[in-house]
Amino acid sequence: METEGAATVTMRNNTDTPKAIIHKKFGSMACYKVEEVHEPPQNGCPRLAIMQKGPCLYRCTLQLPEVTVVSGTFKKKKDAEQSAAELALEKLGVDPTKVPTLQEAWDNLVAHVSFLFSDEFLPALHPLSGHFRAALQREGDLSGQIPASVIAVFDARLFNMCKSIDPEVESNPFLVISYVMRAAARLSGLLATCEEELWIRRKNPYTPEIIESSSVEQSDSRENFSIEAINVPCSLEKRVEKVILNLSSSGYFLDVIAKQLGLLNAADILISRPIGKASSETRLYFAAPKKYLLDISSDLLHAKGACNSKGSFNARASSLSGQDIYGDAVLASIGFTQRSKDLFYEDVSLQSYHRMVIGKTPSGIYKLSREGILTAELPLAFTAKAKWKGSMPWDILCTFCHQHRLEPMFTPRSTLEESSESPISHKKLKVTDLAGKETQYANGCVVDAGVNEIVEPRGSFRCEVKIISKFEDIILECSPKETFKKQSDAIQNASLKVLLWLNAYFGDPTVPLERLSTSADGHNIRFDSQTFIKTFMLCQHIHNVGHNETEDGKLAYSNSVNASFALPGIELRSLSIEGPDSGVFPSIGSLACANYSVSLVTEGKHMKELLESSDDFEFEIASGAVIPHLESVIKQMTVGQSAFFSMDLPPQELVFAAAGNSARMLSLLSSETCYLEYTITLLGVTEPLEDRMEQAFFSPPLSKQRVEYAVQSIKKSCATTLVDFGCGSGSLLDSLLNYPTSLEKIAGVDISQKSLARAAKILHSKLNSNSDASTSAMKSAILYDGSITNFDSRLSGFDSGTCLEVIEHMEEDQASEFGNVVLSLFCPRVLIVSTPNYEYNVILQKSNLSSQEDDPEDKSQAQCKFRNHDHKFEWTREQFNCWATELAARHNYSVEFSGVGGSGDTEPGFASQIAVFRHELVTKEVAFPEVSGLEQPYQAIWEWNSRDRPRSAI
């Protein structure tokens, strides 16, 4: 079975995978059969009395003429297939890592070129064979002539063969043309070549039978059609414009593109890599500088001045393709695919072009994923998958790397693994609370002045990200210090760190190296300046090409396609909010849902053109997920209200990327003074989950500060037994296992079986893996399913009890009942209870504080809401003090008050208020009344004792 660990996930497109090698050798004779494998659940948590579902795994059987193999089981079908292919190669004695000699590489290339011009290849369903069939329909001497650039671009296998001869092919794919021509020259008996024209033709024509089987129809009937393409001039003084390509079903489309570029025929064209997706047929076509392409040893190949006399370096086209392109270029989406023998084609509009341009940046990729080019911004933080809108950071980073032909590597690690590899590091974290006072915390807990070292909590994840070039050079490396409970969260947060730093660079690629390095340090990023600048050198042109931009509302010049809406000069004006005040307003961390429209308006409102709209656009307040002006307006609105405002124009690329009618936009921007007009209606507000709100205000989050407060109190009490009432997913019990304590027995009680199952898995894993002092004294742990308002004699007389943020989920009379039961029957020596301070909601929600007894129908003033929809009540400090003081007096306990988040010395006190009950006892006999051993309503759903720990962990 597949095992999990600190695996390195590498996004690579390697055509020489085991499966690819099998395909080359056996083709359709290789038969893969994948089957599902149903295995018993492997939850790693014995004695858990809750049914668990096992993982879905796959096994592959590969049948070859000479051998049959069966793979192991894997989570993904493709991994099972690759494993089977690898096993087959091993049995066949084939070494997939063997590098051919130079002579073998040349022999392979010549043999492959010969195969391409064979009778077998012409009818094949392959992008290149489509060009061969189309070339047969060319007239006169051009019939059957195949441009060498076509062979070089549309055959990945041939490209890899050339790369094995000369690795420089990777950085300069146009070198392949020279190798193709040289290979064809060695086949003089089979092929005719013309170096001056850069074409190859088969000497002996195909037989009529082969042509007929290839579905190539020769007829006098011609079906004419047109497609839209984009002309990208090399001169920055000229605009990018739409052109029409008039094509014929009986002609060769490359001849039409050649004519558009002012060339004689298709042999004079060079073709770029695909723009966008790897499967895309959108490419740039431009004139071939013949002289230096034919001399493979010439240094002119790498010289900028070696281009043909008809053009110079095309900065815009080069930035878009990531290749050096000279002269004017045509961007078109047309070609043959592996899915059909028919010619594929579609229009490329100016809007599409500008979307490709902004899609080269992290922010642009996110904007496109949200279809909010004029509204969305790459968020500044990732909290959870459910709260993130649009493409996830991991997906955005992978897309960005694909766009720039780079490879991202993600290495998630558990801090438990790190601790076994290196000594535990002792760190202090400095936290700034909301009041602006600096307080020393150790992972969220107030630290006594005498404490010098706090052990960093373990059992969580962090992720390292590397971006690597095709030559295996490390472009950058990000090693975040932050840890997360979920491996997926660690990956997403590390990805976002890299994206935000790259986004800042693309916003100002001329930033001084010293400032770029300082920014990298702040994101835990290391990079080699020379490699980094070299990698993104072409991208700088897209920022500095002097694009037609807007100045005073008209076309001017810009220096960044990634410029922020918050730039000086992009101002908010003429704001108007209409509609009654509903009293339902967005607060920090809440999800606002709005419909909006953005229009381009000419001065005086003579003309108005819709650019972008959405009927249901949702985003998190204060996450940076929308442009600042839009968020500032929505913060002033209540649900049901509409707002109207205008603002100066953003960079031109964003306007054209959003505009459906780019030609009309160009006309308006060229002749009129324009601005953007926004219309917004706030449809609804989803109150923030408690943890989301707390994370927005506190670092570490308030939930972590509460847990750490309890941990430190328990350590000081020297307790040997502890019960956590309302333990949930076991966050407190889990944290206690990170520190050396005197605890020998821990117990948890909750009414949610789902949460208890999660807690059981976490505790079982940690108790069986930890080998240091933090768990060496632990003898037993148990989890119970039951209500904390019921008494169970098995938990009576424990040294410590905790109840963190639980009582507010009950009715008030149930909270009082719990207090009476726990202090009169469970009788812990120390009880720690925490609950939200309702008075602090005024800060968390930025609203006017009102009494909970106010008329709920009175909307004259905005009221504070509870922090969680499941809260039945939230007490003020006075209410909580009264409840705790009366309870303590009734059961012979003393009580002290404290809290976390904010300050107890300033209004409105702590965000989370805490009461610590202590029993003043002389002897245990006096302290604890006898209870019946029959009172055991709780159901034990998981139990652990020290003899369960593996010997290697003892």
C-alpha positions, 0 to 999 in steps of 0.5 A, a space after each residue: 500500500 502506498 505510504 505517506 510521508 515528506 514526499 516531494 511533489 514535482 510538477 514536471 512534463 517528462 516525456 521519457 516516463 516509463 509509460 512513454 518508453 513502453 508506448 515507443 516500444 510496443 505502441 497499441 500492443 501494450 494493454 493497461 487494465 486498472 482495477 479498484 482495490 477495496 482495502 480495510 480502513 487504515 486509520 492508524 487508530 486502534 480501539 476507535 469505536 466509530 466506523 471509518 471508511 477505507 481509502 480508494 486505491 488502484 492496481 494496474 495490470 500491464 500486458 505486453 507480448 513478452 511479459 505481464 506485470 501487476 503494480 502495487 496499489 496507489 491512490 491515483 490511476 496514473 501512478 499505478 500505470 507508471 508503476 506497472 510500466 516501470 516493472 515491465 521495463 525492469 523485467 525486459 532489462 530496459 534501463 530508462 535512464 540510459 543516455 544514448 551516445 552522440 552517434 546513437 542520437 543522430 541515428 535515432 533522429 535520422 531514422 525518425 525523420 525517415 519514418 515521418 515521410 513514410 506511408 505509415 505516418 501520413 494517415 496517422 492521427 497526429 498534429 504533424 501528419 495533418 500538415 503533411 496531408 495539407 501540404 499535398 493540397 498545395 499547388 504546383 511546385 509547392 505540393 508536398 513541401 513541408 516547412 522544416 519549422 513545422 517538423 521542428 515544432 509539432 513533434 515532441 519526440 523529435 524535439 527530445 531527440 535533438 535535445 539529446 544531441 544538443 541541450 541548448 535546444 531547450 533554451 532555443 528551440 529554433 535550433 531544431 530546424 538545423 538538426 532536422 535539415 541535417 538529418 534530411 540531408 542524410 536521406 538524400 535518396 528518400 527526401 529532397 531539401 532546399 536549404 535556401 527555402 527551409 523545406 523538405 519533400 519526399 522524392 517519390 510521391 505517395 500512391 493514390 491508395 495511401 492518399 485515399 486512406 489518409 482522407 486527403 481529398 483533391 477536388 476543385 470545390 473550395 470552401 472559403 472561411 475566415 478567422 480573426 487573428 492578432 497582428 503584433 508589430 515589432 515597432 512599439 509605436 504601432 498598436 496591436 490590431 486584429 487581422 482577418 485570415 481568409 482561408 480555404 479548405 483546399 489550401 495550406 493555412 500557413 501560406 495565408 499567414 506567410 502572405 499576411 507577414 509579407 513572405 513568399 510561402 510557409 517555408 519562410 515562417 517560424 512558429 512559437 511554442 503554444 501560448 497558454 495551455 500545452 494543448 492549445 493551438 494558439 501560437 505566434 508566427 513570424 519571419 524566419 531569419 534563415 542565414 544563421 539558422 542553417 549554421 548550427 555552430 554559429 554564435 550568430 544564433 544567439 545574437 539579437 542583431 542576427 535577424 533578417 533585415 525586415 524586422 527587429 526584436 519584438 518585445 511584446 511577442 517575445 514576452 508573450 511566448 518566452 522566446 526571442 521573436 523578431 519582426 512582426 508576428 501574427 497570433 493565431 489559433 489554428 492547427 491540427 490536433 491528435 483528436 481529429 484529422 480536420 483543421 482546428 481553428 478559432 478566433 483570437 480577439 484583442 480581448 483574448 490577446 490582452 487576457 494572455 498578457 495579464 495571464 503571465 502574472 500571478 495577479 492576472 491568473 487570479 483575476 481571470 479565474 474569478 472573471 473579475 479583471 476590474 474588481 478582483 485582486 490576489 488575496 493576501 492570506 489563505 486561511 482555509 479552502 472553503 474561504 478562498 474564492 477562485 483558483 487556489 494558490 497551488 493551482 495559480 503557482 503551477 499555472 504561472 510556472 507553466 506559462 514561464 516554462 518552469 517547474 514548481 516543487 512542493 516538499 511538505 514536512 511534518 514537524 514530527 519528522 523534523 524533530 527526529 532529524 534535528 534538535 528542537 529549536 527554541 523560539 519566541 514569537 512577538 505578537 502585537 495585540 489589537 491595542 498596539 501594545 507588544 506582549 511576549 508570547 510563546 506560541 500565543 501564551 503569555 510567558 512569565 518573565 523568567 521563562 527563557 525557552 519554550 518548546 515549539 509545538 510539533 505535529 503540524 506541517 510546513 512546506 518548502 517550495 522551489 521553482 526550477 528551470 528546465 536546466 535544473 537551476 533553482 530560480 527561487 526557494 521558499 522555506 516558510 517558518 509558519 506551521 499548519 495543522 493540515 498539510 494542504 494548508 501548508 502547501 497553499 500558504 507557501 504557494 501564496 508567499 511565493 505568488 505575492 513576492 513574484 506579484 510585487 516583482 511583476 508590478 515593478 520589474 525595475 525594482 533595485 536588487 537590494 530592495 528585492 532581496 529585502 522583500 524576499 527575506 520577509 517572505 522567507 525566500 532565497 533566490 539567485 539574482 542572476 538566474 532570477 533576472 535571466 529567467 524573467 528577462 523577457 517578461 520585463 519587456 511586457 512592462 517597459 514596451 511603452 504600451 499605449 496607456 491612459 493619461 487624463 482618461 486618454 491613451 498614453 504610456 504605461 510601464 506595468 501590466 500588473 499595476 495596482 488600482 491603488 496607484 497614486 492618481 487612480 482616485 475614487 470620486 462621486 460616491 453615492 449610496 442609496 437605499 434604507 439602512 438595514 443594519 446588516 453590514 459587513 465586518 472584518 472576516 465576513 463574506 460579502 456577496 454583491 452584484 456589480 457592473 463596471 462601465 467605461 464612461 466618457 466625460 459628460 456621459 455621452 457614451 457608456 460601454 459595459 466592461 464587466 459584470 457579475 450577479 453573484 460575486 463573493 469575497 472576504 472582507 479585509 483579505 485583499 481579495 478585491 481592489 481597495 476602492 471597491 472594498 472601502 465602498 462596500 464597508 460603508 454599505 448595509 445589505 440591500 443598499 446600492 452604491 455608485 462611484 467612478 474612478 480613474 482608468 487602470 492600466 490599459 491591458 485590464 480594460 481591454 482584457 475585460 472589454 468584449 468590443 475591443 475595437 470600440 474601446 480603442 476608439 473611445 479611449 483614443 478620442 475621448 476622456 474616459 473613466 470607470 463607473 461602478 454600480 454595486 448592490 450588496 446582496 448579503 453578508 455571511 457572518 464570519 466564523 469565529 475562528 476566521 474573525 479571530 485570525 483576522 485580528 490576532 496573531 497567533 489566533 485567539 483559539 491558539 492563545 486560549 489553548 496555550 494559556 491553559 497549557 501553561 496553567 496546567 504545567 504550573 499546577 503539577 497535575 497528573 490527571 486532566 479532563 477536557 469538557 467539550 474537547 472537540 477535535 482535541 486541540 488542547 489535549 494535542 497541545 499538551 503532548 507537545 510539552 513535558 508535563 507531570 500528566 499521567 492520564 488525560 480524558 476528553 468528553 464531547 457529544 460530536 462523534 466526528 470530532 472525537 474520531 478526529 481527536 482519537 487519530 491525532 492523539 493516537 499518532 502522537 502518543 505512539 510517535 513521541 519518544 521524548 519527555 513530553 509523553 514519556 510520563 503518560 500512562 493512559 488517554 481516553 475519549 468519551 461520547 457524552 454530555 458534560 451536563 451529565 455526571 460520570 463517576 469515572 472522571 470524578 476527582 481529576 486534578 484539573 478540568 478545562 472547558 474552553 469556549 464551550 458553555 456559550 454553545 449551551 442555553 444559559 440554564 444548561 451552562 449553570 447546570 454544568 457548573 453545578 455538576 462539575 464543581 459538586 460531583 466531578 470536583 477537579 482541584 482546578 477548573 479553567 473555563 473560557 467564554 467570549 467577552 461580548 463587549 469585545 465584539 464592538 472591536 471585532 465587528 467595528 460596530 456600536 455596542 448594544 445590550 443583548 436585551 435591546 429590542 431586536 426589531 430596533 434598527 436605529 443603531 447597528 448591533 453587535 452580533 454573536 461571534 458564531 451562529 451556534 452561540 446561544 449567548 455571549 456574556 459581558 464581563 459583569 455577567 461572567 463574573 457574576 456567574 463564576 463568583 456565585 458558582 464558586 461560593 456555592 461549591 467552596 471554590 475560589 475563582 480568579 479572572 484573566 483572559 487572552 486577546 487585548 488587555 484586562 487593564 483597558 476597555 473593553 477587556 480581554 477578547 476571551 475571558 477566563 475563570 480559574 476555579 480552585 478548591 481549597 482542600 486539606 485532605 482528599 477525604 474531606 474534599 470529595 464526597 463519595 459517588 456511586 460507581 454505577 453512574 457511567 452514562 458516557 460511552 468510551 469510544 477510544 482508549 490508549 495506555 502506555 503498553 500500546 506504545 511501540 517499543 521503538 518509541 519508549 
